[in-house]
Protein backbone atom coordinates (compact mmCIF):
# COMPACT_ATOMS: atom_id res chain seq x y z
CA UNK A 1 0.00 0.00 0.00
CA UNK A 2 2.56 2.53 0.99
CA UNK A 3 4.90 3.63 3.68
CA UNK A 4 2.78 4.55 6.74
CA UNK A 5 5.37 7.10 7.94
CA UNK A 6 5.34 8.85 4.59
CA UNK A 7 1.54 8.92 4.49
CA UNK A 8 1.39 10.29 8.05
CA UNK A 9 3.97 12.94 7.25
CA UNK A 10 2.04 14.02 4.15
CA UNK A 11 -1.23 14.16 6.12
CA UNK A 12 0.41 16.43 8.70
CA UNK A 13 1.67 18.74 5.95
CA UNK A 14 -1.77 18.89 4.35
CA UNK A 15 -3.35 19.77 7.70
CA UNK A 16 -0.78 22.54 8.22
CA UNK A 17 -1.46 23.91 4.74
CA UNK A 18 -5.21 23.86 5.38
CA UNK A 19 -4.68 25.90 8.57
CA UNK A 20 -2.57 28.42 6.68
CA UNK A 21 -5.13 28.66 3.89
CA UNK A 22 -7.93 29.27 6.39
CA UNK A 23 -5.89 32.00 8.09
CA UNK A 24 -5.17 33.67 4.74
CA UNK A 25 -8.83 33.47 3.70
CA UNK A 26 -9.82 35.22 6.95
CA UNK A 27 -7.26 37.95 6.29
CA UNK A 28 -8.56 38.46 2.76
CA UNK A 29 -12.14 38.62 4.03
CA UNK A 30 -11.10 41.25 6.57
CA UNK A 31 -9.38 43.32 3.92
CA UNK A 32 -12.33 43.09 1.55
CA UNK A 33 -14.80 43.89 4.34
CA UNK A 34 -12.87 47.07 5.05
CA UNK A 35 -13.12 48.11 1.42
CA UNK A 36 -16.84 47.62 1.05
CA UNK A 37 -19.61 49.52 2.73
CA UNK A 38 -21.92 47.64 5.02
CA UNK A 39 -25.11 49.33 3.85
CA UNK A 40 -24.38 49.71 0.18
CA UNK A 41 -25.45 53.36 0.23
CA UNK A 42 -22.41 54.88 1.89
CA UNK A 43 -18.78 54.20 1.19
CA UNK A 44 -16.28 52.70 3.58
CA UNK A 45 -13.53 55.10 4.64
CA UNK A 46 -10.32 54.97 2.66
CA UNK A 47 -7.00 54.48 4.45
CA UNK A 48 -4.97 57.54 5.35
CA UNK A 49 -2.02 56.30 3.28
CA UNK A 50 -4.17 56.30 0.14
CA UNK A 51 -5.51 59.79 0.84
CA UNK A 52 -1.93 60.98 1.42
CA UNK A 53 -0.87 59.60 -1.98
CA UNK A 54 -3.69 61.56 -3.59
CA UNK A 55 -2.92 64.76 -1.66
CA UNK A 56 0.74 64.39 -2.66
CA UNK A 57 -0.32 64.64 -6.30
CA UNK A 58 -0.91 61.07 -7.46
CA UNK A 59 -3.84 60.71 -9.83
CA UNK A 60 -6.88 59.83 -7.68
CA UNK A 61 -8.40 57.49 -10.28
CA UNK A 62 -5.19 55.49 -10.52
CA UNK A 63 -4.61 55.45 -6.75
CA UNK A 64 -8.12 54.24 -5.90
CA UNK A 65 -8.18 51.76 -8.80
CA UNK A 66 -4.95 50.21 -7.60
CA UNK A 67 -6.21 50.19 -4.00
CA UNK A 68 -9.31 48.31 -5.20
CA UNK A 69 -6.99 45.86 -7.02
CA UNK A 70 -8.65 46.60 -10.35
CA UNK A 71 -7.17 46.74 -13.81
CA UNK A 72 -8.07 49.53 -16.21
CA UNK A 73 -10.09 46.98 -18.15
CA UNK A 74 -12.09 45.98 -15.05
CA UNK A 75 -12.73 49.62 -14.20
CA UNK A 76 -13.81 50.19 -17.79
CA UNK A 77 -16.28 47.32 -17.63
CA UNK A 78 -17.75 48.57 -14.35
CA UNK A 79 -17.95 52.21 -15.40
CA UNK A 80 -18.75 51.87 -19.08
CA UNK A 81 -15.65 53.87 -20.00
CA UNK A 82 -13.11 52.50 -22.46
CA UNK A 83 -9.83 51.38 -20.88
CA UNK A 84 -7.80 53.63 -23.19
CA UNK A 85 -9.85 56.61 -21.95
CA UNK A 86 -9.17 55.56 -18.34
CA UNK A 87 -5.48 55.35 -19.18
CA UNK A 88 -5.57 58.88 -20.58
CA UNK A 89 -7.40 60.13 -17.46
CA UNK A 90 -4.77 58.52 -15.25
CA UNK A 91 -2.05 60.29 -17.25
CA UNK A 92 -3.70 63.66 -16.58
CA UNK A 93 -6.35 64.19 -19.26
CA UNK A 94 -9.20 66.31 -17.94
CA UNK A 95 -12.69 64.85 -17.67
CA UNK A 96 -16.14 66.07 -16.83
CA UNK A 97 -18.58 65.52 -14.02
CA UNK A 98 -20.49 62.77 -15.88
CA UNK A 99 -17.30 60.74 -16.30
CA UNK A 100 -16.31 61.43 -12.68
CA UNK A 101 -19.67 60.12 -11.48
CA UNK A 102 -19.32 56.94 -13.51
CA UNK A 103 -15.79 56.37 -12.24
CA UNK A 104 -16.76 57.16 -8.65
CA UNK A 105 -19.63 54.68 -8.77
CA UNK A 106 -17.39 51.95 -10.15
CA UNK A 107 -14.64 52.71 -7.62
CA UNK A 108 -17.10 53.11 -4.72
CA UNK A 109 -15.85 56.56 -3.68
CA UNK A 110 -17.32 60.04 -3.46
CA UNK A 111 -17.14 62.05 -6.68
CA UNK A 112 -15.29 64.92 -5.03
CA UNK A 113 -12.33 62.64 -4.29
CA UNK A 114 -11.81 62.07 -8.02
CA UNK A 115 -12.10 65.78 -8.76
CA UNK A 116 -9.51 66.68 -6.08
CA UNK A 117 -6.84 69.07 -7.33
CA UNK A 118 -3.84 69.41 -4.97
CA UNK A 119 -2.71 72.98 -4.44
C-alpha positions in Angstrom: 0.0 0.0 0.0 2.6 2.5 1.0 4.9 3.6 3.7 2.8 4.6 6.7 5.4 7.1 7.9 5.3 8.9 4.6 1.5 8.9 4.5 1.4 10.3 8.0 4.0 12.9 7.3 2.0 14.0 4.2 -1.2 14.2 6.1 0.4 16.4 8.7 1.7 18.7 6.0 -1.8 18.9 4.3 -3.4 19.8 7.7 -0.8 22.5 8.2 -1.5 23.9 4.7 -5.2 23.9 5.4 -4.7 25.9 8.6 -2.6 28.4 6.7 -5.1 28.7 3.9 -7.9 29.3 6.4 -5.9 32.0 8.1 -5.2 33.7 4.7 -8.8 33.5 3.7 -9.8 35.2 6.9 -7.3 37.9 6.3 -8.6 38.5 2.8 -12.1 38.6 4.0 -11.1 41.2 6.6 -9.4 43.3 3.9 -12.3 43.1 1.6 -14.8 43.9 4.3 -12.9 47.1 5.1 -13.1 48.1 1.4 -16.8 47.6 1.0 -19.6 49.5 2.7 -21.9 47.6 5.0 -25.1 49.3 3.9 -24.4 49.7 0.2 -25.5 53.4 0.2 -22.4 54.9 1.9 -18.8 54.2 1.2 -16.3 52.7 3.6 -13.5 55.1 4.6 -10.3 55.0 2.7 -7.0 54.5 4.5 -5.0 57.5 5.3 -2.0 56.3 3.3 -4.2 56.3 0.1 -5.5 59.8 0.8 -1.9 61.0 1.4 -0.9 59.6 -2.0 -3.7 61.6 -3.6 -2.9 64.8 -1.7 0.7 64.4 -2.7 -0.3 64.6 -6.3 -0.9 61.1 -7.5 -3.8 60.7 -9.8 -6.9 59.8 -7.7 -8.4 57.5 -10.3 -5.2 55.5 -10.5 -4.6 55.5 -6.7 -8.1 54.2 -5.9 -8.2 51.8 -8.8 -4.9 50.2 -7.6 -6.2 50.2 -4.0 -9.3 48.3 -5.2 -7.0 45.9 -7.0 -8.6 46.6 -10.3 -7.2 46.7 -13.8 -8.1 49.5 -16.2 -10.1 47.0 -18.2 -12.1 46.0 -15.1 -12.7 49.6 -14.2 -13.8 50.2 -17.8 -16.3 47.3 -17.6 -17.7 48.6 -14.3 -17.9 52.2 -15.4 -18.7 51.9 -19.1 -15.7 53.9 -20.0 -13.1 52.5 -22.5 -9.8 51.4 -20.9 -7.8 53.6 -23.2 -9.8 56.6 -21.9 -9.2 55.6 -18.3 -5.5 55.3 -19.2 -5.6 58.9 -20.6 -7.4 60.1 -17.5 -4.8 58.5 -15.2 -2.1 60.3 -17.3 -3.7 63.7 -16.6 -6.4 64.2 -19.3 -9.2 66.3 -17.9 -12.7 64.8 -17.7 -16.1 66.1 -16.8 -18.6 65.5 -14.0 -20.5 62.8 -15.9 -17.3 60.7 -16.3 -16.3 61.4 -12.7 -19.7 60.1 -11.5 -19.3 56.9 -13.5 -15.8 56.4 -12.2 -16.8 57.2 -8.6 -19.6 54.7 -8.8 -17.4 52.0 -10.1 -14.6 52.7 -7.6 -17.1 53.1 -4.7 -15.9 56.6 -3.7 -17.3 60.0 -3.5 -17.1 62.0 -6.7 -15.3 64.9 -5.0 -12.3 62.6 -4.3 -11.8 62.1 -8.0 -12.1 65.8 -8.8 -9.5 66.7 -6.1 -6.8 69.1 -7.3 -3.8 69.4 -5.0 -2.7 73.0 -4.4 
